Amino acid sequence: MEIREIFARNLRTLRQAKDLSQEELAHRAGIDRTYISALERNVYNASIDVVDRLAEALGVEAAELLKRSVRDLQGTKPKLDE
């Protein structure tokens, strides 16, 4: 799973866990609601500044929006230096 997909999934999951609508999250982060929707659908790339604003509005660290789950990591093999 690519980082954009992980970000999109985490953004939606955290927003819903906080019981926020896209509109309310957009208002708190100072971002347009349609942009939130596009980010959750993996249509656009978010800048690091937008990631930070969204994290602050959600009350989490920015890293939480980019964190891979154990499920994402299953099936991947660690790369060993040769």
RAZICOR-V238318 format. One record per pair of residues at least 6 apart in sequence whose ideal C-beta (glycine too) atoms are under 8 Angstrom apart, sorted by sequence separation. I is the first residue (numbers start at 1). J is the second residue. If there is no record, write none. Layout:
I J
I J
//
This chain:
25 31
26 32
38 44
55 61
58 64
15 22
26 33
29 36
39 46
55 62
58 65
20 28
46 54
26 35
35 44
55 64
15 25
23 33
26 36
52 62
55 65
22 33
25 36
39 50
51 62
54 65
22 36
48 62
51 65
22 37
39 54
51 66
22 40
31 50
15 36
29 50
31 53
30 53
31 54
29 53
11 36
15 40
29 54
29 56
11 39
12 40
29 57
11 40
25 54
28 57
8 39
7 39
8 40
25 57
8 41
25 58
8 42
5 42
4 42
20 58
7 46
18 58
4 45
18 59
11 54
15 58
7 51
14 58
14 60
14 64
14 65
10 64
11 65
10 65
10 66
10 67
7 65
7 66
6 66
6 67
6 68
3 66
6 72
1 68
1 72
//
